[in-house]
Amino acid sequence: MKLGAILLTMAVVGATAAPAVAICGASSQDIEIGYRQMYNLDFATAHKTFATYENAHPDDPLAHVSNAAAYLFGEFDRMHVLEIELFADNSHFEKREKVAPDPATRDAFEHELAVADGISMRRLAKSANDAEALFAQILANGLRGDYEALIEKKNLASLTYMKASRGKAEQLLSLDPHCYDAYLAVGVENYLLGINPAPVRWVLRMTGAQTDKADGIQKLQLTAEKGDYLAPFARLLLAVAAVREKDPVRAKELLSGLAQEFPQNHLYAAQLARIH
C-alpha cells in the first residue's frame, strides 16, 4: 500500500469565533472554535478549549477525540511530518524516516482516544444509531491510522484503521446523508488507495478496501464545500491531489484560500511557495 491511512484529520487547525453549527447530530460552537485553533497551529489553546468542553459535557466523546487530534498534530508539526511533497510523491512517502514521538504526548493521545472509545461504546450500546458516537469513532479510527502510517510506518495497520473509519462513515451516512464531514473518510480511502497501480488496487480490493479515485475526489469535494470541522482538511487533500495531477493553478487556489483563512499555519504558506 502506498499512502496508508494518512491524513483523515490531519489538517490541523484558526481561532476565530464561529456560529454554532449542527454536525452529525451535534451542535457545539466550542468544538468548532477548537478545530479552528488547531488549523491555526494554536495547539495549546485548542487543548484548553477541548478540556473546558470535556468538563462541561462528560458524556460527549467528540471533545476527547478532538483533543487527541490536537496532541497528534501538534506532534506532527513539531517533527515537520506534514509536508505536501511527502504525500504528493509515493517514492518520498515510502522513503520517509521513522520518527520518535514524545512519550508523554503519545500517552496523552492514547488516553484521550481510550476515553472517547469508552463513551462512544456506552452510547452505542444504548442506541446503535447515535450519530455523535459514530462520528467520534470515525475520527478516532482516522487518527489511529495517521499515527500508524506517519509515526510507526505500519502501513498495513494503517489500512485496517482506514477501512474501519470508512465503514463507520458509511453507517453514519446511511442515517444522515447530510453529515458532510463523514464523506471525508470515504474520500480518503478511495483516493489514496485509488492512486496505486492496477495490480495493487486489485489486491487492496481483495482485502475489502475501496479504490475508486474519481469517487474519492467527489467525496472530498463534498466535505470541502459543505463540511464543517473537516472542510479545511478536505481542501488540503484536494490541493495534494492537484499537485499529483500536475494542476498547479488549482493547488495554488486551494492553498491560497487556506493560508488566508489560517494565517498562523505556516504549512499552507510554505507549500504554496513551492508550487510552480
N, C-alpha and C positions, 0 to 999 in steps of 0.2 A: 504494500500500500504506500502511496506516495506522501500524501499530506496528513494522513491520520485524522483525528477528530479535533482539528485545530479551530480555534477562534470562535466557539459558539457564543461566548460572551466577552470576547476579547476587547472590544473597542475602548474600553475604559476612559474615563469619563468626565462638565461645565456647570458651574454653580450659579444658576440664575433661577429666580423664583418662577414657578410654572403653575398653571391652574391644575386643580385636582383632575385626574384622569381615571377613567374606568378601564382596567386592564385585566382581561381574563377573569372577570368576576370580582376583581378587587378595585378599590379606589383609594389611592394614597398619594397626596402631594409630597409627603416627606420622602417616600421611596423614590419618587420621580426626581426630587432635588438631589438625593444621594447619588443616583446614577449620573446625573449631570456633573456632580462634583468629581466622580470617577473619570468621566470623559475628559475633564479638565485636569486630570492627574493630581487632584487635590485629595489624596487618599486619607490623610489624617482627618480632615473634616468629614469625609464620607463615612469613616468609621464612627465618628461621633453621631452623625445623622442616623445611621442604621442602628446604633446601640440605643439611642433615645427611642426609636420606634420599637425596638425589641422589648424594651422595658414597659412601654405603654400597650403593646399588643403581643403578649407572650404566646398566643395561640396562632400567630401568623408566621409560617415558615419562610416567607419571602425575604424578610429582613435579614434572617440568618444566612440564607444562601447568597444574598446580595453582599453582605459583609464578607463572606468567603471570597466573592469575586474581587472585592477591594484588596484583600490580602494577596490573592494570586496575581492580580495585575499590577499591584504595587511592586511585587517581586519581579514580574516581567519587566517593568520599567527600570528597576534597579539594575537588572542584568542585561538590559538592552536586547531583550529577546524579540520584541515585536518590530521587526524591520520588514518593510513591504517587499524588498528584494528577496528575502528569505522565502516568502510564500509565493512569489511570482516566478520562481525558478526551482523546479524539482531537484536539480542537482545540488543547489545551495542548501535546500532543506535536508536532503539526505546526508550531507556532509557536516551538518551543524554539530557543534560541540555539546556534549552533555554538561550541563551547568550544575553547580552545587547550590541548592536552596538554603536559605537561612532556616535552621531547625525550628526556631521559635515561630517564625512566620508559617512554616509548614504545619506545625501543631495547631496554631490558631485557625488556619484554613480548614484543617480536617475537623477540628472541634465544631466550627460553625456549620459545616456540612452535616455532621452527625446530629446536631441539634435539629437542623432543618429536616433531616430524614425522619427523625422521631416524631416531630409534629405532623409532617405530611402523612406518614403511615397511620397515625392515630386518627387523623381527619378522614383519610380514605377508607379506613375501617368502618367509619360511621356512614360515609357517603362516597361510593366509588366514583361519583361524577363531580367531586369537589374541584372546581376549576382552579382555585388558588393553589391547592395542594399539588395538582397535576402540573401546573406551571412551574412551581418550585422544583419539582422533580426533573422537569425538562432542563432547567438551568443547572441543577446540581450535577446531572449526568454530563452536561456540556463542560462544566468546569473541571470535573474529574478527567474528562477526555483531554482537555487542554493541558492539564498537569502531566498526564502520562505522555503526551506527544512532545511537549516543548521542554519539559524538565527531565523526565525519566527516559525519553527516547524509546518508549514502548508503544510502537505504532499499532500492534495488534490489540493490546489492551485498550488503546485509544479508540480503535474501531468498535470495540464492544460497547463502550460508553456512547459513541456516536449513534449507533443503531438504537440503543435504549432511549436516548433523548428523542430521536425521530419517532420512535414508536409511541412514546408518551405524547408527543406533539400531535400525531395523527389521532390519538384518542381524544385529546382536548379539542382539536379542530372538528371532530365529528359532533361534538357537543356545542361548540361555539365557533363557527367559521369566521367570525369577526375578531377572533383573538389573533391579530396580525403578528404579534411578536412570536407566536408559536410557529409560524411559517418558516422562521429562520432555521430551526433545527432540520426541517425537511430540505430546505435550500442548501444548507451547508453540506449535508451528506451527499446529495445528488450532484452538486457542483464539484466539490473537492474530490470525490471518487470518480466522477464522470470525466475528469480531465486525464485520467490514466489511459494507457494504450488498451485496445480492444481485448487482448488476452487477459490483462489484469482485471478489466471490468467484468469479464466473464467469471473469473474466479471469485471476485467480490460478490457478484450476484448469487453465486452458489452458497455464500455464507448468509444470505438474506439481506445484503446491503442493496441500496438503491444507487444507480449510477447514471441518471439522466441529466446530463449537463444543462440542456436547454430548460428543463423543468426546474433545475436548481436556480438558474438565473431568474426565472419568472417568480419563484417563491421569495428569493432575496429582494426582488424589486417590490413585491407586496409589502414586506416588512419595512423596506426603506421609505416607501411612500405613505404607508398607513400605520406603521407600528408606533409604539410608544417608547418603552425603555430601550429597546434594541434597534430602533431605526438608525441611529448614527453608526452602529456597528455594521448593519446591513449595507450602508453606504460605503463603509470602508472595504467590505468584502467585494462590493461591485467595482471599487477602484482597483483592487487586486486583480479582478477578472479582466478589467480593461487593460491593465498593464500586460497581462498574459496574452491578450488578444491583439496586442500592438495598436491600441487605440488611446494614444496619449491625450487627445483632446477630451475624451470622456473621463479619463483618470484625473486630469487636472481639474475638470469641472467639479467632480465629486470631492476631491481633496481640498480644493479651494473653499468650498462651502463648509466643510468640517473645520478647516483652520480658522475661518471667520467666526464660526459658532463657538468654538472651543479654543480661544487664543492661547491658553496656558499649556495646551497639549503640543509639545514640540514634535511629536511623531508626525503629525499631519503636515506641518510646515516643512520639516526636513525631507520627507518623502516627496512632497510637491516639488522641492527644489531639484530633486534628482531626475525628474521626468523630463525628457527632451522630445 
